[in-house]
Amino acid sequence: MPLDEDLAAFLELVQKSVICGETTPMHLLTPEKARLDYDLSTQILDVSGPAVASVTEISILCRDGGLINARLYKPIEFAQVTVPRPVLLYFHGGGYCIGGLESHDSLCRSLAALTPCYVLNVAYRLAPEYRFPTAVQDAQDAYRWVVSTGAEYSLDPSRLAVGGDSVGGTLATGLTITAREEMWPQPVCQILLYPCTSAWQDTESHRRFAQGYLLEEKTLQWMFMNYLRDKPDRTDWRFAPLQTDNLCNLAPAFLLLAEFDPLLDEGIEYADKMKAAGVSTRVKIYPGMIHDFARLGNIVNEAHQVRKDIADVLASTFYSN
């Protein structure tokens, strides 16, 4: 299928803006400026999220004594409920350098409302101020917080799913591996929205979509260079899950991929490797879509559809019994 017409028009405007000098490519910006531009663009590119019963700001204590912020969305259906209810622990994308609670507010609100379930959106610490493996450890600490403390917020740790987009998907699937290794409770499912899984960005989809499809090769490498400390980090499975030798006994996975995304091939490869390891794995490739399309609600209708697809899988998982 060809690139979606609305996305093609949007990408043409983006390219013209760069050529005319109105916009600076992200890899030429400071991380601080890139974060500001990313959050500001969200207000233009994405729809406002649906109403929820409440939004609670939470601070989570990490192993190094630092604090990370998180935002808990309570759906309207749970407004008068105090018994524990299912929760999605969500990690935003942004190459470990940008993104946060505001950039993914609409997406998390939608998942809370559509499922319905609690959604805990975690603002793990960003690079280059906090390099690998800080984001990984923050994700692990957030997971352990839900398991140990979530009941105080009416969260049911026995119905805990993990999910994320792009590098947030990397963090989410990494949690399932860590949970198995550390003998923590395994989540009930993993929702992986165009995750980063490979140590090297050398697949055919990376070559085909290296420029002009929103997530550009130079930007991706700029992000990874800010995040990684040295060359060995790149082949650490916590950065590149495809590097792990063992994907057995992990939570069922739902991978949602985009046809015109540089990360397409590595997402398919990771799904195939999980299937080979016996993990229940479902893959859906959205034709005509690009990386980050789930946050382009003002550009494409598929942004709503992918949220509904995720919510359907979560609802089936949480309420199957």
MARVOFI-960870 format. One record per residue (C-alpha): residue number from 1; residue in three letters; x, y, z. Coordinates in Angstrom, 1 decimal, decimal comma, always signed. Example, Ala and Ser with C-alpha at 12.3 -4.5 7.8 and 13.67 -1.06 7.14 Angstrom:
BEGIN
rec resi->1	resn->ala	c1->+12,3	c2->-4,5	c3->+7,8 .
rec resi->2	resn->ser	c1->+13,7	c2->-1,1	c3->+7,1 .
***
This chain:
BEGIN
rec resi->1	resn->met	c1->+0,0	c2->+0,0	c3->+0,0 .
rec resi->2	resn->pro	c1->+1,3	c2->+3,5	c3->-0,7 .
rec resi->3	resn->leu	c1->+2,0	c2->+6,0	c3->+2,0 .
rec resi->4	resn->asp	c1->-1,2	c2->+7,4	c3->+3,4 .
rec resi->5	resn->glu	c1->-2,1	c2->+10,6	c3->+1,5 .
rec resi->6	resn->asp	c1->-2,6	c2->+12,7	c3->+4,6 .
rec resi->7	resn->leu	c1->+0,8	c2->+11,6	c3->+6,0 .
rec resi->8	resn->ala	c1->+2,4	c2->+12,2	c3->+2,6 .
rec resi->9	resn->ala	c1->+1,1	c2->+15,8	c3->+2,7 .
rec resi->10	resn->phe	c1->+2,2	c2->+16,2	c3->+6,3 .
rec resi->11	resn->leu	c1->+5,7	c2->+14,9	c3->+5,6 .
rec resi->12	resn->glu	c1->+6,0	c2->+17,2	c3->+2,6 .
rec resi->13	resn->leu	c1->+5,3	c2->+20,2	c3->+4,8 .
rec resi->14	resn->val	c1->+7,9	c2->+19,0	c3->+7,3 .
rec resi->15	resn->gln	c1->+10,5	c2->+18,7	c3->+4,6 .
rec resi->16	resn->lys	c1->+9,7	c2->+22,1	c3->+3,1 .
rec resi->17	resn->ser	c1->+10,0	c2->+23,6	c3->+6,6 .
rec resi->18	resn->val	c1->+13,5	c2->+22,2	c3->+7,0 .
rec resi->19	resn->ile	c1->+14,6	c2->+23,2	c3->+3,5 .
rec resi->20	resn->cys	c1->+13,4	c2->+26,8	c3->+4,1 .
rec resi->21	resn->gly	c1->+15,2	c2->+27,0	c3->+7,4 .
rec resi->22	resn->glu	c1->+12,0	c2->+27,4	c3->+9,4 .
rec resi->23	resn->thr	c1->+12,7	c2->+24,2	c3->+11,3 .
rec resi->24	resn->thr	c1->+16,0	c2->+22,8	c3->+12,5 .
rec resi->25	resn->pro	c1->+16,5	c2->+19,0	c3->+12,3 .
rec resi->26	resn->met	c1->+16,4	c2->+17,4	c3->+15,7 .
rec resi->27	resn->his	c1->+19,9	c2->+16,0	c3->+15,5 .
rec resi->28	resn->leu	c1->+21,2	c2->+19,6	c3->+15,3 .
rec resi->29	resn->leu	c1->+19,3	c2->+20,7	c3->+18,4 .
rec resi->30	resn->thr	c1->+20,3	c2->+20,5	c3->+22,1 .
rec resi->31	resn->pro	c1->+18,3	c2->+17,9	c3->+24,0 .
rec resi->32	resn->glu	c1->+16,6	c2->+20,7	c3->+25,9 .
rec resi->33	resn->lys	c1->+15,4	c2->+22,4	c3->+22,8 .
rec resi->34	resn->ala	c1->+14,4	c2->+19,1	c3->+21,2 .
rec resi->35	resn->arg	c1->+12,3	c2->+18,2	c3->+24,2 .
rec resi->36	resn->leu	c1->+10,5	c2->+21,6	c3->+24,1 .
rec resi->37	resn->asp	c1->+9,8	c2->+21,3	c3->+20,4 .
rec resi->38	resn->tyr	c1->+8,6	c2->+17,8	c3->+20,7 .
rec resi->39	resn->asp	c1->+6,1	c2->+18,7	c3->+23,5 .
rec resi->40	resn->leu	c1->+4,9	c2->+21,8	c3->+21,6 .
rec resi->41	resn->ser	c1->+4,4	c2->+19,9	c3->+18,4 .
rec resi->42	resn->thr	c1->+2,2	c2->+17,4	c3->+20,3 .
rec resi->43	resn->gln	c1->-0,4	c2->+20,1	c3->+20,9 .
rec resi->44	resn->ile	c1->-0,7	c2->+20,6	c3->+17,1 .
rec resi->45	resn->leu	c1->-0,4	c2->+17,0	c3->+15,9 .
rec resi->46	resn->asp	c1->-2,4	c2->+15,1	c3->+18,4 .
rec resi->47	resn->val	c1->-6,0	c2->+15,3	c3->+19,6 .
rec resi->48	resn->ser	c1->-6,9	c2->+16,1	c3->+23,2 .
rec resi->49	resn->gly	c1->-7,4	c2->+13,0	c3->+25,2 .
rec resi->50	resn->pro	c1->-10,8	c2->+11,9	c3->+26,4 .
rec resi->51	resn->ala	c1->-12,1	c2->+12,7	c3->+29,9 .
rec resi->52	resn->val	c1->-11,2	c2->+10,4	c3->+32,8 .
rec resi->53	resn->ala	c1->-12,4	c2->+10,3	c3->+36,3 .
rec resi->54	resn->ser	c1->-9,1	c2->+11,6	c3->+37,8 .
rec resi->55	resn->val	c1->-5,4	c2->+12,1	c3->+37,0 .
rec resi->56	resn->thr	c1->-3,0	c2->+11,7	c3->+40,0 .
rec resi->57	resn->glu	c1->+0,6	c2->+12,8	c3->+40,0 .
rec resi->58	resn->ile	c1->+2,9	c2->+10,3	c3->+41,7 .
rec resi->59	resn->ser	c1->+6,5	c2->+10,3	c3->+42,6 .
rec resi->60	resn->ile	c1->+8,4	c2->+7,0	c3->+42,6 .
rec resi->61	resn->leu	c1->+11,6	c2->+6,5	c3->+44,6 .
rec resi->62	resn->cys	c1->+14,4	c2->+4,8	c3->+42,6 .
rec resi->63	resn->arg	c1->+17,2	c2->+2,6	c3->+43,8 .
rec resi->64	resn->asp	c1->+19,7	c2->+5,4	c3->+43,6 .
rec resi->65	resn->gly	c1->+17,6	c2->+7,7	c3->+45,8 .
rec resi->66	resn->gly	c1->+16,3	c2->+9,7	c3->+42,9 .
rec resi->67	resn->leu	c1->+12,6	c2->+10,4	c3->+42,2 .
rec resi->68	resn->ile	c1->+10,8	c2->+9,9	c3->+38,9 .
rec resi->69	resn->asn	c1->+7,3	c2->+11,3	c3->+38,1 .
rec resi->70	resn->ala	c1->+4,4	c2->+9,3	c3->+37,0 .
rec resi->71	resn->arg	c1->+0,8	c2->+10,1	c3->+36,1 .
rec resi->72	resn->leu	c1->-2,0	c2->+7,8	c3->+37,0 .
rec resi->73	resn->tyr	c1->-5,2	c2->+7,9	c3->+34,8 .
rec resi->74	resn->lys	c1->-8,4	c2->+6,5	c3->+36,4 .
rec resi->75	resn->pro	c1->-11,2	c2->+5,8	c3->+33,9 .
rec resi->76	resn->ile	c1->-14,7	c2->+7,1	c3->+34,5 .
rec resi->77	resn->glu	c1->-15,9	c2->+3,5	c3->+35,0 .
rec resi->78	resn->phe	c1->-13,8	c2->+3,3	c3->+38,1 .
rec resi->79	resn->ala	c1->-14,9	c2->+6,6	c3->+39,6 .
rec resi->80	resn->gln	c1->-16,8	c2->+5,0	c3->+42,5 .
rec resi->81	resn->val	c1->-14,7	c2->+1,8	c3->+42,7 .
rec resi->82	resn->thr	c1->-12,2	c2->+1,1	c3->+45,5 .
rec resi->83	resn->val	c1->-11,4	c2->-2,6	c3->+44,8 .
rec resi->84	resn->pro	c1->-8,2	c2->-3,2	c3->+42,9 .
rec resi->85	resn->arg	c1->-8,5	c2->-2,9	c3->+39,1 .
rec resi->86	resn->pro	c1->-6,2	c2->-3,7	c3->+36,2 .
rec resi->87	resn->val	c1->-3,4	c2->-1,4	c3->+35,2 .
rec resi->88	resn->leu	c1->-1,2	c2->-0,7	c3->+32,2 .
rec resi->89	resn->leu	c1->+2,3	c2->+0,4	c3->+33,1 .
rec resi->90	resn->tyr	c1->+3,2	c2->+2,6	c3->+30,1 .
rec resi->91	resn->phe	c1->+6,6	c2->+4,0	c3->+28,9 .
rec resi->92	resn->his	c1->+6,8	c2->+6,8	c3->+26,4 .
rec resi->93	resn->gly	c1->+8,9	c2->+6,9	c3->+23,3 .
rec resi->94	resn->gly	c1->+11,4	c2->+9,6	c3->+22,3 .
rec resi->95	resn->gly	c1->+14,8	c2->+7,8	c3->+21,9 .
rec resi->96	resn->tyr	c1->+15,5	c2->+8,1	c3->+25,6 .
rec resi->97	resn->cys	c1->+16,1	c2->+11,8	c3->+25,1 .
rec resi->98	resn->ile	c1->+12,7	c2->+13,4	c3->+24,6 .
rec resi->99	resn->gly	c1->+9,1	c2->+12,8	c3->+25,5 .
rec resi->100	resn->gly	c1->+7,3	c2->+12,6	c3->+28,8 .
rec resi->101	resn->leu	c1->+4,0	c2->+13,0	c3->+30,6 .
rec resi->102	resn->glu	c1->+2,7	c2->+15,7	c3->+28,4 .
rec resi->103	resn->ser	c1->+3,7	c2->+14,3	c3->+25,0 .
rec resi->104	resn->his	c1->+1,8	c2->+11,0	c3->+25,7 .
rec resi->105	resn->asp	c1->-1,1	c2->+12,4	c3->+27,7 .
rec resi->106	resn->ser	c1->-3,6	c2->+11,9	c3->+25,0 .
rec resi->107	resn->leu	c1->-2,5	c2->+8,4	c3->+24,2 .
rec resi->108	resn->cys	c1->-2,6	c2->+7,3	c3->+27,9 .
rec resi->109	resn->arg	c1->-6,0	c2->+8,9	c3->+28,5 .
rec resi->110	resn->ser	c1->-7,4	c2->+7,1	c3->+25,4 .
rec resi->111	resn->leu	c1->-6,1	c2->+3,7	c3->+26,6 .
rec resi->112	resn->ala	c1->-7,5	c2->+4,3	c3->+30,1 .
rec resi->113	resn->ala	c1->-10,9	c2->+5,3	c3->+28,7 .
rec resi->114	resn->leu	c1->-11,2	c2->+2,7	c3->+25,9 .
rec resi->115	resn->thr	c1->-10,1	c2->-0,4	c3->+27,9 .
rec resi->116	resn->pro	c1->-11,1	c2->+0,6	c3->+30,7 .
rec resi->117	resn->cys	c1->-8,1	c2->+0,3	c3->+33,0 .
rec resi->118	resn->tyr	c1->-5,8	c2->+2,4	c3->+35,1 .
rec resi->119	resn->val	c1->-2,8	c2->+3,7	c3->+33,1 .
rec resi->120	resn->leu	c1->+0,4	c2->+4,7	c3->+34,8 .
rec resi->121	resn->asn	c1->+2,5	c2->+6,8	c3->+32,5 .
rec resi->122	resn->val	c1->+6,1	c2->+6,9	c3->+33,7 .
rec resi->123	resn->ala	c1->+8,6	c2->+9,7	c3->+33,1 .
rec resi->124	resn->tyr	c1->+11,8	c2->+7,8	c3->+33,4 .
rec resi->125	resn->arg	c1->+14,9	c2->+10,0	c3->+33,5 .
rec resi->126	resn->leu	c1->+16,3	c2->+11,2	c3->+30,1 .
rec resi->127	resn->ala	c1->+19,7	c2->+11,2	c3->+28,4 .
rec resi->128	resn->pro	c1->+22,2	c2->+12,6	c3->+28,1 .
rec resi->129	resn->glu	c1->+21,8	c2->+13,7	c3->+31,7 .
rec resi->130	resn->tyr	c1->+21,0	c2->+10,1	c3->+32,6 .
rec resi->131	resn->arg	c1->+22,6	c2->+7,6	c3->+30,3 .
rec resi->132	resn->phe	c1->+22,1	c2->+3,8	c3->+30,0 .
rec resi->133	resn->pro	c1->+21,0	c2->+1,9	c3->+32,0 .
rec resi->134	resn->thr	c1->+19,2	c2->+4,6	c3->+34,0 .
rec resi->135	resn->ala	c1->+16,0	c2->+4,4	c3->+32,0 .
rec resi->136	resn->val	c1->+16,0	c2->+0,6	c3->+32,3 .
rec resi->137	resn->gln	c1->+16,5	c2->+0,8	c3->+36,0 .
rec resi->138	resn->asp	c1->+13,8	c2->+3,4	c3->+36,4 .
rec resi->139	resn->ala	c1->+11,4	c2->+1,2	c3->+34,4 .
rec resi->140	resn->gln	c1->+12,2	c2->-1,7	c3->+36,7 .
rec resi->141	resn->asp	c1->+11,7	c2->+0,4	c3->+39,8 .
rec resi->142	resn->ala	c1->+8,3	c2->+1,6	c3->+38,5 .
rec resi->143	resn->tyr	c1->+7,3	c2->-2,0	c3->+37,9 .
rec resi->144	resn->arg	c1->+8,3	c2->-3,0	c3->+41,4 .
rec resi->145	resn->trp	c1->+6,5	c2->+0,0	c3->+42,8 .
rec resi->146	resn->val	c1->+3,2	c2->-1,2	c3->+41,2 .
rec resi->147	resn->val	c1->+3,7	c2->-4,7	c3->+42,5 .
rec resi->148	resn->ser	c1->+4,5	c2->-3,6	c3->+46,0 .
rec resi->149	resn->thr	c1->+2,6	c2->-0,3	c3->+46,5 .
rec resi->150	resn->gly	c1->+0,0	c2->-0,2	c3->+43,7 .
rec resi->151	resn->ala	c1->-2,8	c2->-1,6	c3->+45,9 .
rec resi->152	resn->glu	c1->-2,8	c2->+1,7	c3->+47,8 .
rec resi->153	resn->tyr	c1->-4,0	c2->+3,3	c3->+44,6 .
rec resi->154	resn->ser	c1->-6,5	c2->+0,5	c3->+43,8 .
rec resi->155	resn->leu	c1->-4,1	c2->-1,1	c3->+41,3 .
rec resi->156	resn->asp	c1->-4,3	c2->-4,9	c3->+40,9 .
rec resi->157	resn->pro	c1->-0,7	c2->-6,2	c3->+40,5 .
rec resi->158	resn->ser	c1->-2,2	c2->-9,6	c3->+39,4 .
rec resi->159	resn->arg	c1->-3,6	c2->-7,8	c3->+36,3 .
rec resi->160	resn->leu	c1->-0,6	c2->-5,7	c3->+35,4 .
rec resi->161	resn->ala	c1->+0,3	c2->-5,2	c3->+31,7 .
rec resi->162	resn->val	c1->+3,4	c2->-3,4	c3->+30,4 .
rec resi->163	resn->gly	c1->+3,6	c2->-1,3	c3->+27,2 .
rec resi->164	resn->gly	c1->+5,2	c2->+1,5	c3->+25,4 .
rec resi->165	resn->asp	c1->+6,0	c2->+3,0	c3->+22,0 .
rec resi->166	resn->ser	c1->+9,4	c2->+3,0	c3->+20,3 .
rec resi->167	resn->val	c1->+12,1	c2->+2,9	c3->+23,1 .
rec resi->168	resn->gly	c1->+9,2	c2->+2,7	c3->+25,6 .
rec resi->169	resn->gly	c1->+8,4	c2->-0,6	c3->+23,9 .
rec resi->170	resn->thr	c1->+12,0	c2->-1,7	c3->+24,5 .
rec resi->171	resn->leu	c1->+11,7	c2->-0,8	c3->+28,2 .
rec resi->172	resn->ala	c1->+8,4	c2->-2,7	c3->+28,4 .
rec resi->173	resn->thr	c1->+9,6	c2->-5,9	c3->+26,8 .
rec resi->174	resn->gly	c1->+12,8	c2->-5,7	c3->+28,8 .
rec resi->175	resn->leu	c1->+10,7	c2->-5,8	c3->+31,9 .
rec resi->176	resn->thr	c1->+9,3	c2->-9,2	c3->+31,0 .
rec resi->177	resn->ile	c1->+12,8	c2->-10,6	c3->+30,6 .
rec resi->178	resn->thr	c1->+13,9	c2->-9,1	c3->+33,9 .
rec resi->179	resn->ala	c1->+10,8	c2->-10,3	c3->+35,7 .
rec resi->180	resn->arg	c1->+11,6	c2->-13,9	c3->+34,5 .
rec resi->181	resn->glu	c1->+15,3	c2->-13,6	c3->+35,5 .
rec resi->182	resn->glu	c1->+14,6	c2->-12,0	c3->+38,9 .
rec resi->183	resn->met	c1->+11,6	c2->-14,2	c3->+39,7 .
rec resi->184	resn->trp	c1->+9,2	c2->-11,2	c3->+39,8 .
rec resi->185	resn->pro	c1->+5,6	c2->-11,7	c3->+38,9 .
rec resi->186	resn->gln	c1->+5,3	c2->-11,8	c3->+35,1 .
rec resi->187	resn->pro	c1->+2,9	c2->-9,2	c3->+33,6 .
rec resi->188	resn->val	c1->-0,2	c2->-10,5	c3->+31,9 .
rec resi->189	resn->cys	c1->+0,8	c2->-9,1	c3->+28,5 .
rec resi->190	resn->gln	c1->+3,2	c2->-6,8	c3->+26,8 .
rec resi->191	resn->ile	c1->+2,0	c2->-4,1	c3->+24,3 .
rec resi->192	resn->leu	c1->+4,9	c2->-3,1	c3->+22,0 .
rec resi->193	resn->leu	c1->+4,2	c2->-0,2	c3->+19,7 .
rec resi->194	resn->tyr	c1->+6,9	c2->-0,1	c3->+17,0 .
rec resi->195	resn->pro	c1->+9,6	c2->-1,0	c3->+19,5 .
rec resi->196	resn->cys	c1->+13,4	c2->-0,6	c3->+19,1 .
rec resi->197	resn->thr	c1->+14,9	c2->-4,1	c3->+19,3 .
rec resi->198	resn->ser	c1->+18,1	c2->-4,2	c3->+17,3 .
rec resi->199	resn->ala	c1->+21,7	c2->-3,3	c3->+18,3 .
rec resi->200	resn->trp	c1->+22,4	c2->-2,1	c3->+14,7 .
rec resi->201	resn->gln	c1->+20,1	c2->-0,1	c3->+12,4 .
rec resi->202	resn->asp	c1->+21,1	c2->-1,9	c3->+9,2 .
rec resi->203	resn->thr	c1->+18,0	c2->-3,6	c3->+8,0 .
rec resi->204	resn->glu	c1->+16,3	c2->-3,0	c3->+4,6 .
rec resi->205	resn->ser	c1->+13,6	c2->-0,9	c3->+6,3 .
rec resi->206	resn->his	c1->+16,2	c2->+1,3	c3->+7,9 .
rec resi->207	resn->arg	c1->+17,8	c2->+1,9	c3->+4,5 .
rec resi->208	resn->arg	c1->+14,5	c2->+2,4	c3->+2,7 .
rec resi->209	resn->phe	c1->+13,1	c2->+4,9	c3->+5,2 .
rec resi->210	resn->ala	c1->+16,3	c2->+6,6	c3->+6,4 .
rec resi->211	resn->gln	c1->+15,1	c2->+10,0	c3->+5,4 .
rec resi->212	resn->gly	c1->+11,7	c2->+11,7	c3->+4,8 .
rec resi->213	resn->tyr	c1->+9,5	c2->+9,5	c3->+7,1 .
rec resi->214	resn->leu	c1->+9,6	c2->+11,5	c3->+10,3 .
rec resi->215	resn->leu	c1->+12,0	c2->+9,3	c3->+12,2 .
rec resi->216	resn->glu	c1->+15,2	c2->+9,9	c3->+10,4 .
rec resi->217	resn->glu	c1->+18,5	c2->+7,9	c3->+10,6 .
rec resi->218	resn->lys	c1->+20,5	c2->+10,9	c3->+11,8 .
rec resi->219	resn->thr	c1->+18,0	c2->+11,7	c3->+14,5 .
rec resi->220	resn->leu	c1->+17,9	c2->+8,0	c3->+15,7 .
rec resi->221	resn->gln	c1->+21,6	c2->+7,8	c3->+16,0 .
rec resi->222	resn->trp	c1->+21,8	c2->+11,2	c3->+17,7 .
rec resi->223	resn->met	c1->+19,4	c2->+9,8	c3->+20,3 .
rec resi->224	resn->phe	c1->+21,4	c2->+6,6	c3->+20,8 .
rec resi->225	resn->met	c1->+24,7	c2->+8,4	c3->+21,0 .
rec resi->226	resn->asn	c1->+23,2	c2->+10,6	c3->+23,8 .
rec resi->227	resn->tyr	c1->+21,9	c2->+7,6	c3->+25,6 .
rec resi->228	resn->leu	c1->+24,7	c2->+4,9	c3->+25,3 .
rec resi->229	resn->arg	c1->+27,9	c2->+5,2	c3->+27,3 .
rec resi->230	resn->asp	c1->+30,1	c2->+3,1	c3->+25,1 .
rec resi->231	resn->lys	c1->+30,1	c2->+0,5	c3->+22,3 .
rec resi->232	resn->pro	c1->+29,4	c2->-2,5	c3->+24,6 .
rec resi->233	resn->asp	c1->+26,1	c2->-0,9	c3->+25,7 .
rec resi->234	resn->arg	c1->+24,8	c2->-1,2	c3->+22,2 .
rec resi->235	resn->thr	c1->+24,9	c2->-5,0	c3->+22,3 .
rec resi->236	resn->asp	c1->+23,4	c2->-5,2	c3->+25,8 .
rec resi->237	resn->trp	c1->+20,0	c2->-6,9	c3->+25,5 .
rec resi->238	resn->arg	c1->+18,5	c2->-4,2	c3->+27,8 .
rec resi->239	resn->phe	c1->+19,1	c2->-1,8	c3->+24,9 .
rec resi->240	resn->ala	c1->+18,6	c2->-4,3	c3->+22,1 .
rec resi->241	resn->pro	c1->+16,3	c2->-7,2	c3->+23,1 .
rec resi->242	resn->leu	c1->+17,2	c2->-9,2	c3->+20,0 .
rec resi->243	resn->gln	c1->+20,6	c2->-9,7	c3->+21,6 .
rec resi->244	resn->thr	c1->+19,1	c2->-11,9	c3->+24,4 .
rec resi->245	resn->asp	c1->+19,7	c2->-15,6	c3->+24,1 .
rec resi->246	resn->asn	c1->+16,4	c2->-16,6	c3->+25,8 .
rec resi->247	resn->leu	c1->+12,9	c2->-15,2	c3->+25,2 .
rec resi->248	resn->cys	c1->+11,1	c2->-18,2	c3->+26,6 .
rec resi->249	resn->asn	c1->+8,4	c2->-17,9	c3->+29,3 .
rec resi->250	resn->leu	c1->+7,5	c2->-14,3	c3->+28,7 .
rec resi->251	resn->ala	c1->+4,1	c2->-12,6	c3->+28,8 .
rec resi->252	resn->pro	c1->+2,0	c2->-12,8	c3->+25,6 .
rec resi->253	resn->ala	c1->+3,0	c2->-10,0	c3->+23,2 .
rec resi->254	resn->phe	c1->+1,1	c2->-7,7	c3->+20,9 .
rec resi->255	resn->leu	c1->+3,3	c2->-5,9	c3->+18,4 .
rec resi->256	resn->leu	c1->+1,9	c2->-3,0	c3->+16,4 .
rec resi->257	resn->leu	c1->+4,1	c2->-1,9	c3->+13,6 .
rec resi->258	resn->ala	c1->+4,0	c2->+0,7	c3->+10,8 .
rec resi->259	resn->glu	c1->+4,6	c2->-0,1	c3->+7,1 .
rec resi->260	resn->phe	c1->+6,8	c2->+3,0	c3->+6,5 .
rec resi->261	resn->asp	c1->+8,8	c2->+2,8	c3->+9,7 .
rec resi->262	resn->pro	c1->+12,6	c2->+2,3	c3->+9,8 .
rec resi->263	resn->leu	c1->+11,9	c2->+0,0	c3->+12,7 .
rec resi->264	resn->leu	c1->+9,6	c2->-2,3	c3->+10,8 .
rec resi->265	resn->asp	c1->+12,0	c2->-5,1	c3->+10,0 .
rec resi->266	resn->glu	c1->+13,5	c2->-5,4	c3->+13,5 .
rec resi->267	resn->gly	c1->+10,0	c2->-5,4	c3->+15,0 .
rec resi->268	resn->ile	c1->+9,1	c2->-8,4	c3->+12,7 .
rec resi->269	resn->glu	c1->+12,3	c2->-10,1	c3->+13,6 .
rec resi->270	resn->tyr	c1->+11,7	c2->-9,7	c3->+17,3 .
rec resi->271	resn->ala	c1->+8,1	c2->-11,0	c3->+16,9 .
rec resi->272	resn->asp	c1->+9,5	c2->-14,1	c3->+15,0 .
rec resi->273	resn->lys	c1->+12,1	c2->-14,7	c3->+17,7 .
rec resi->274	resn->met	c1->+9,4	c2->-14,6	c3->+20,4 .
rec resi->275	resn->lys	c1->+7,2	c2->-17,0	c3->+18,5 .
rec resi->276	resn->ala	c1->+10,1	c2->-19,4	c3->+18,0 .
rec resi->277	resn->ala	c1->+10,6	c2->-19,3	c3->+21,8 .
rec resi->278	resn->gly	c1->+7,0	c2->-20,3	c3->+22,4 .
rec resi->279	resn->val	c1->+5,7	c2->-16,8	c3->+23,4 .
rec resi->280	resn->ser	c1->+2,1	c2->-16,1	c3->+22,3 .
rec resi->281	resn->thr	c1->+2,7	c2->-13,3	c3->+19,9 .
rec resi->282	resn->arg	c1->+0,4	c2->-11,3	c3->+17,7 .
rec resi->283	resn->val	c1->+1,6	c2->-8,8	c3->+15,1 .
rec resi->284	resn->lys	c1->-0,4	c2->-6,1	c3->+13,2 .
rec resi->285	resn->ile	c1->+1,3	c2->-4,0	c3->+10,5 .
rec resi->286	resn->tyr	c1->-0,6	c2->-0,7	c3->+9,8 .
rec resi->287	resn->pro	c1->-0,5	c2->-0,1	c3->+6,0 .
rec resi->288	resn->gly	c1->+0,5	c2->+3,4	c3->+4,9 .
rec resi->289	resn->met	c1->+1,6	c2->+4,5	c3->+8,4 .
rec resi->290	resn->ile	c1->+4,9	c2->+5,9	c3->+9,7 .
rec resi->291	resn->his	c1->+6,7	c2->+5,8	c3->+13,0 .
rec resi->292	resn->asp	c1->+4,9	c2->+7,6	c3->+15,9 .
rec resi->293	resn->phe	c1->+1,6	c2->+7,6	c3->+14,0 .
rec resi->294	resn->ala	c1->-0,3	c2->+6,7	c3->+17,2 .
rec resi->295	resn->arg	c1->+0,4	c2->+10,3	c3->+18,4 .
rec resi->296	resn->leu	c1->-0,8	c2->+11,9	c3->+15,1 .
rec resi->297	resn->gly	c1->-4,5	c2->+12,1	c3->+15,9 .
rec resi->298	resn->asn	c1->-5,0	c2->+15,4	c3->+14,0 .
rec resi->299	resn->ile	c1->-3,3	c2->+13,9	c3->+10,9 .
rec resi->300	resn->val	c1->-4,6	c2->+10,3	c3->+10,5 .
rec resi->301	resn->asn	c1->-7,7	c2->+8,4	c3->+11,7 .
rec resi->302	resn->glu	c1->-5,4	c2->+5,3	c3->+12,3 .
rec resi->303	resn->ala	c1->-4,2	c2->+7,1	c3->+15,4 .
rec resi->304	resn->his	c1->-7,5	c2->+6,4	c3->+17,0 .
rec resi->305	resn->gln	c1->-7,8	c2->+2,9	c3->+15,5 .
rec resi->306	resn->val	c1->-4,4	c2->+1,8	c3->+16,9 .
rec resi->307	resn->arg	c1->-5,5	c2->+3,0	c3->+20,4 .
rec resi->308	resn->lys	c1->-8,7	c2->+1,0	c3->+20,0 .
rec resi->309	resn->asp	c1->-6,8	c2->-2,1	c3->+18,9 .
rec resi->310	resn->ile	c1->-4,6	c2->-1,9	c3->+22,0 .
rec resi->311	resn->ala	c1->-7,5	c2->-1,3	c3->+24,3 .
rec resi->312	resn->asp	c1->-9,3	c2->-4,4	c3->+22,8 .
rec resi->313	resn->val	c1->-6,3	c2->-6,6	c3->+23,5 .
rec resi->314	resn->leu	c1->-6,0	c2->-5,2	c3->+27,0 .
rec resi->315	resn->ala	c1->-9,7	c2->-5,6	c3->+27,7 .
rec resi->316	resn->ser	c1->-9,6	c2->-9,2	c3->+26,5 .
rec resi->317	resn->thr	c1->-6,6	c2->-9,9	c3->+28,7 .
rec resi->318	resn->phe	c1->-7,8	c2->-8,2	c3->+31,8 .
rec resi->319	resn->tyr	c1->-11,5	c2->-9,3	c3->+31,7 .
rec resi->320	resn->ser	c1->-11,2	c2->-12,8	c3->+30,1 .
rec resi->321	resn->asn	c1->-12,3	c2->-14,7	c3->+33,2 .
***
